[in-house]
Amino acid sequence: MLHFRSSTRKLKLTVNWRMVGKQEVMRFSPDCPSYDKCQLRKPFSSVRRLTILGLLIFSLEKGTTSEMKRILLSALLLSGLMPAVAQVKKEDLATKNTASPGAETSVTVNGKNIWIYYHAPSVRGRHIFGGAGAHQPDGSVWRLGADYATVLHTDADLDLNGLAIPKGDYTLYADLDNGQWNLIVNKTLMAGGRHIWGVGVSPDGIREGATTDDPATELGRASLTLGKPSSPVETLKITLSGAGGAKGKLLIEWENVTASAPFTVK
């Protein structure tokens, strides 16, 4: 049996496991300041997670009020019971930051659409990569853009330079590992009911201004080939292009660096 009780500050979800005679409680605050601070009292097994998810979805389909639907969906996202499987809406990623406007690159390979939405910062006289005093120093993780975390959508399974990526939506970061860059593909899209921001507090809650990449939720990493552009690139540019047949290419260009990786549509 599943009981709901809402108030202006908390929603209490009580799950009565009749088969095993146990009761577990999940509490959260809808205006929780940080998704990583909204915790289950104790973790649920995968079977119980699926059971709770099914019961909540059933409740949502049975005439739950609009406000309660919003609260219940927030509870699912905050607790990690519901993965972010719905396709990202690009219009939700738009901001009013004219210094780093939204940008998109897309390509259709073998009839399957792949796109990346990102916010494109400009150099503006700064030293971005490499050497002492770099804005994005060697050995750091870069959010691969600005504002909201950069998003990859693929209608097909991909092989990105050896990394298998099932069709779906992901966030992208880059590990600038002292001259050997790696593209990070992360499964986390949402935080606290909204698209995840590219930087903030690190997932361990310690480092202010760190990227929101959490190694625990990474799908994996793919090696990038570095090069230099023919002339400095003022504004970050990410390009997806076809390379014949089922093959394509990802190219990242900014300041004095290019980084690329081949991919294949499965």
C-alpha positions as CSV (number, residue, x, y, z in Angstrom):
1,M,0.0,0.0,0.0
2,L,1.3,3.5,-0.8
3,H,0.2,6.6,1.1
4,F,0.7,10.2,0.1
5,R,0.7,13.1,2.5
6,S,1.6,16.6,1.3
7,S,2.0,19.9,3.0
8,T,3.5,23.2,2.1
9,R,7.0,22.0,3.2
10,K,7.2,18.2,2.9
11,L,5.7,15.3,1.0
12,K,5.7,12.0,2.9
13,L,5.7,8.8,1.0
14,T,5.0,5.7,3.1
15,V,5.5,2.3,1.5
16,N,4.0,-0.7,3.3
17,W,5.6,-3.9,2.2
18,R,3.0,-6.4,3.3
19,M,4.9,-9.4,1.9
20,V,7.8,-8.8,4.3
21,G,6.0,-6.8,6.9
22,K,8.3,-3.7,6.6
23,Q,7.6,0.0,6.2
24,E,10.0,2.5,4.6
25,V,9.6,6.3,4.5
26,M,11.0,8.8,2.0
27,R,10.9,12.5,2.8
28,F,11.9,15.4,0.8
29,S,11.4,19.2,0.6
30,P,10.1,20.4,-2.8
31,D,12.3,23.6,-2.5
32,C,15.4,21.6,-1.5
33,P,18.4,23.9,-2.3
34,S,20.4,21.1,-3.9
35,Y,19.5,17.8,-5.4
36,D,22.4,16.1,-3.8
37,K,21.1,17.1,-0.3
38,C,17.7,15.4,-0.8
39,Q,18.4,11.9,0.3
40,L,16.3,8.8,0.9
41,R,16.4,7.8,4.5
42,K,17.9,4.5,3.4
43,P,18.5,3.1,-0.1
44,F,15.9,0.9,-1.8
45,S,16.8,-2.2,-3.7
46,S,16.3,-2.2,-7.4
47,V,13.1,-4.3,-7.1
48,R,11.6,-1.9,-4.6
49,R,12.6,1.1,-6.7
50,L,10.7,-0.4,-9.6
51,T,7.7,-1.2,-7.4
52,I,7.6,2.4,-6.0
53,L,8.0,3.8,-9.5
54,G,5.1,1.7,-10.8
55,L,2.8,2.7,-7.9
56,L,3.7,6.4,-8.4
57,I,3.1,6.3,-12.1
58,F,-0.3,4.5,-11.5
59,S,-1.2,7.3,-9.0
60,L,-0.3,10.0,-11.5
61,E,-2.6,8.4,-14.1
62,K,-5.5,8.2,-11.7
63,G,-6.6,11.8,-11.4
64,T,-3.9,13.2,-9.1
65,T,-4.2,17.0,-8.9
66,S,-1.8,19.1,-11.0
67,E,0.1,20.3,-7.9
68,M,0.4,16.8,-6.6
69,K,1.7,15.6,-10.0
70,R,4.3,18.2,-9.9
71,I,5.4,17.2,-6.4
72,L,5.4,13.5,-7.1
73,L,7.4,13.9,-10.3
74,S,9.9,16.1,-8.3
75,A,10.1,13.4,-5.7
76,L,10.9,10.8,-8.3
77,L,13.7,12.9,-9.9
78,L,15.1,14.0,-6.5
79,S,15.2,10.5,-5.2
80,G,16.7,8.9,-8.3
81,L,13.7,6.5,-8.7
82,M,13.0,7.8,-12.2
83,P,15.8,8.1,-14.7
84,A,15.7,11.1,-17.1
85,V,14.6,9.2,-20.1
86,A,12.4,11.8,-21.8
87,Q,13.9,13.6,-24.8
88,V,15.4,17.0,-23.8
89,K,13.5,20.0,-25.1
90,K,16.1,22.4,-26.5
91,E,13.9,25.4,-25.8
92,D,14.2,24.6,-22.1
93,L,18.0,25.0,-22.3
94,A,17.9,28.5,-23.7
95,T,19.1,31.4,-21.5
96,K,19.3,35.2,-21.8
97,N,23.1,35.1,-21.5
98,T,24.2,37.0,-24.6
99,A,27.8,36.5,-23.7
100,S,27.4,32.7,-24.2
101,P,24.4,32.2,-26.5
102,G,22.8,28.9,-27.2
103,A,24.1,27.0,-30.2
104,E,23.3,23.7,-31.9
105,T,24.9,21.3,-34.2
106,S,23.2,18.3,-35.8
107,V,23.7,15.6,-38.5
108,T,21.6,12.8,-40.0
109,V,23.6,9.6,-40.5
110,N,21.8,6.5,-41.9
111,G,18.5,8.2,-41.4
112,K,19.2,8.8,-37.6
113,N,19.4,12.3,-36.2
114,I,22.2,13.3,-33.7
115,W,22.4,16.7,-32.2
116,I,24.4,18.6,-29.5
117,Y,23.0,21.7,-27.8
118,Y,25.5,23.9,-26.0
119,H,26.2,27.5,-24.9
120,A,29.1,29.1,-26.7
121,P,31.5,31.3,-24.7
122,S,34.0,33.6,-26.4
123,V,37.7,34.1,-25.6
124,R,37.3,37.8,-24.9
125,G,41.0,38.4,-24.4
126,R,41.4,35.5,-21.9
127,H,44.0,32.7,-22.0
128,I,41.7,29.6,-22.2
129,F,43.8,26.4,-22.6
130,G,47.3,25.3,-21.7
131,G,50.1,26.6,-19.6
132,A,50.2,28.8,-16.5
133,G,47.2,31.0,-15.8
134,A,44.9,29.2,-18.2
135,H,41.2,29.8,-17.7
136,Q,40.7,26.1,-18.2
137,P,43.9,24.5,-16.9
138,D,45.4,21.1,-17.8
139,G,44.2,18.3,-15.6
140,S,40.8,19.9,-15.1
141,V,37.3,18.9,-16.2
142,W,35.6,21.4,-18.5
143,R,31.9,21.7,-18.9
144,L,32.3,21.9,-22.7
145,G,30.5,25.2,-23.0
146,A,28.7,27.5,-20.6
147,D,25.6,27.7,-18.5
148,Y,23.5,24.5,-18.7
149,A,25.5,21.3,-19.2
150,T,26.0,20.5,-22.9
151,V,23.5,17.9,-24.1
152,L,23.9,15.1,-26.7
153,H,20.9,13.5,-28.2
154,T,21.1,10.5,-30.5
155,D,18.3,8.6,-32.2
156,A,20.6,5.6,-32.7
157,D,23.1,3.6,-30.8
158,L,26.6,5.0,-31.4
159,D,30.2,3.9,-31.2
160,L,32.1,7.1,-30.3
161,N,35.8,6.2,-30.8
162,G,35.3,2.9,-29.0
163,L,32.7,4.1,-26.4
164,A,29.3,2.4,-26.9
165,I,26.5,5.0,-26.4
166,P,22.9,3.7,-26.4
167,K,20.4,5.9,-28.1
168,G,19.0,8.6,-25.8
169,D,20.1,11.9,-24.1
170,Y,23.3,12.6,-22.2
171,T,25.4,15.5,-20.8
172,L,28.9,16.1,-22.1
173,Y,32.1,17.3,-20.4
174,A,35.8,17.1,-21.3
175,D,38.6,15.8,-19.2
176,L,41.7,17.9,-20.1
177,D,44.2,15.3,-18.9
178,N,47.4,17.2,-19.4
179,G,47.4,17.1,-23.2
180,Q,45.3,14.0,-23.6
181,W,41.7,15.1,-23.7
182,N,38.8,12.7,-23.1
183,L,35.1,13.3,-23.9
184,I,33.0,12.4,-20.8
185,V,29.5,11.1,-21.5
186,N,27.3,11.4,-18.4
187,K,23.8,9.9,-17.9
188,T,22.6,12.7,-15.5
189,L,20.4,15.2,-17.2
190,M,18.3,16.6,-14.4
191,A,18.9,18.1,-11.0
192,G,16.2,19.2,-8.7
193,G,13.6,19.1,-11.4
194,R,15.5,21.1,-14.0
195,H,18.3,20.6,-16.5
196,I,21.6,20.3,-14.8
197,W,23.9,23.3,-14.7
198,G,27.4,22.9,-16.0
199,V,29.1,24.0,-12.9
200,G,28.2,24.6,-9.3
201,V,29.2,22.5,-6.3
202,S,31.0,19.2,-7.1
203,P,28.9,16.0,-6.6
204,D,30.9,15.4,-3.4
205,G,29.6,18.7,-2.0
206,I,33.1,20.1,-1.5
207,R,34.5,22.0,-4.4
208,E,32.7,25.3,-5.3
209,G,32.8,26.1,-9.0
210,A,33.5,22.5,-10.0
211,T,31.7,20.9,-12.9
212,T,28.6,18.9,-12.1
213,D,30.1,15.8,-13.7
214,D,29.8,12.9,-11.3
215,P,32.1,9.9,-12.2
216,A,29.5,7.6,-10.5
217,T,26.9,8.4,-13.3
218,E,29.3,8.5,-16.2
219,L,28.4,6.3,-19.1
220,G,32.1,6.4,-20.1
221,R,34.9,8.3,-21.7
222,A,36.2,8.5,-25.3
223,S,39.6,9.7,-26.3
224,L,39.8,12.9,-28.4
225,T,42.5,13.7,-31.0
226,L,44.0,17.2,-30.4
227,G,45.1,19.6,-33.1
228,K,45.4,23.3,-33.8
229,P,43.1,25.5,-35.9
230,S,44.5,27.4,-38.8
231,S,43.7,30.6,-36.9
232,P,42.5,31.3,-33.4
233,V,38.8,30.5,-32.8
234,E,37.1,33.3,-30.8
235,T,33.8,31.6,-30.0
236,L,33.5,27.9,-29.0
237,K,32.3,25.9,-32.0
238,I,31.1,22.2,-31.8
239,T,30.4,20.5,-35.1
240,L,28.8,17.1,-36.0
241,S,29.4,16.0,-39.6
242,G,28.9,13.0,-41.8
243,A,31.9,11.0,-43.0
244,G,30.2,8.7,-45.5
245,G,28.0,5.6,-44.9
246,A,27.3,5.1,-41.2
247,K,30.3,7.2,-40.1
248,G,30.5,10.7,-38.7
249,K,32.8,13.1,-36.9
250,L,32.6,15.2,-33.7
251,L,34.8,18.4,-33.8
252,I,35.4,20.9,-31.0
253,E,37.2,24.2,-31.7
254,W,38.1,27.0,-29.4
255,E,40.9,29.4,-29.0
256,N,44.1,27.5,-30.0
257,V,42.8,23.9,-29.8
258,T,40.8,21.5,-31.9
259,A,39.6,18.2,-30.4
260,S,37.9,15.5,-32.5
261,A,36.6,11.9,-32.4
262,P,35.0,9.6,-35.1
263,F,31.7,7.9,-34.5
264,T,29.7,5.2,-36.1
265,V,25.9,4.8,-36.1
266,K,24.9,1.3,-35.3
